[in-house]
Amino acid sequence: MEQDRQDSQLIKREFLKKAKRFYIANVIVLVAIGLALYQTKALGFYKEAFIPIVAVFLLWIFNMDKLYRCPACNEVPRGKEGLIYLPKSCAACGVELR
């Protein structure tokens, strides 16, 4: 019983760390893309930088969920509507995450 509670607390702490990393990475990437768009427009080479910026954005969109996974089953917390932010439990394995 005590071991189960310790495992549960460990999973909750690990998920919280992953969620924090996920949100920090998203903010950093959004700020970087925003600054890149602003700078390229201000410096006058927006047309040349548009494709690389879009490529970075697409890479970010399709890979951001790699940071956000259930510590117990390593699945991304998804629901019917898509990615679930800070779910109470994992939809795949049912373990309590918060």
N, C-alpha and C positions, 0 to 999 in steps of 0.2 A: 504494500500500500504506500509506504513512504517512498519507495523507489519510483513508483508511478507518478507521484506528485513531483518528485525531483525531475523526472524526465519531462513532465508537462511544463514545468517552469523553465527548463532548459530550452525546450522547443519554442516557448513564448518569447524568451529573450533573444534567441537566434532569429526568429521571424522579425522581431522589432528592429534588430540590427540590419537585416536585409531590407526591410521597408525604408529605414532611414537612408541607407545607401542608394536605394532606388530613387527616392525623392530628391536627394542631393545631386545625383547624377543627372536627373531630368532638369533641374534648375540650372545646373552648369551648362548643359548642352543648349537649353533654350536661350540663355544669356549669350553664349558664344555665337549662336546662329544670329540672334538679334544684332549683336555688335558687328558681326561680319557683314550683315546686310546694310547696316547703317554706314559703316566705314567704306564699303565698296561704292555706295551711292555718293557719299561725300567726296571720295577721291576720284570718282568718274569712271570706274571700270566695273560697273554693275553688270553689264551684259556679259563680260568675260567670266565673272565669278558666279553667275547665276547657276550654271550646271553643277559645279563642285559643291555649292551650298545646298542645292536640292539633293545631291547624292548623299551628303552627310546627313541631312534631315531624314531621308529614306532609310539609311543604315540605322540611324537612331530609332526610328519608329519600329522597324522590324526586329530589333535586337534588345530593346529596353527591358523586355520581360525576362531576360536571362538573369538579371539581378534580383528579381522578385519571385521567389519560389518558396514552396512549403518546405521547411527543414526536415519533415518526417518522410515525405514521399517524393520530393523534388519536382512536384508539378506546379504549374502556374495557377494561382487562384482565379478561376474563371467561373462565371455564371452564365445565365441565358443572355444577358446584355453585353457580355464581354469580360474584360479584366475587372476584378473586384478589388477595390482599394481598401486595405485593412479589414479583411473579413474576420468574423468571430471564429469561424472554423473553416478548415480546408474542404472544398467541395469534392475533391478526389478521394481523400482518405478519412475525412471526418475528424481529424485531430483538432483540438482547440488551439487557436493561434493567438488569441487575446484574452 
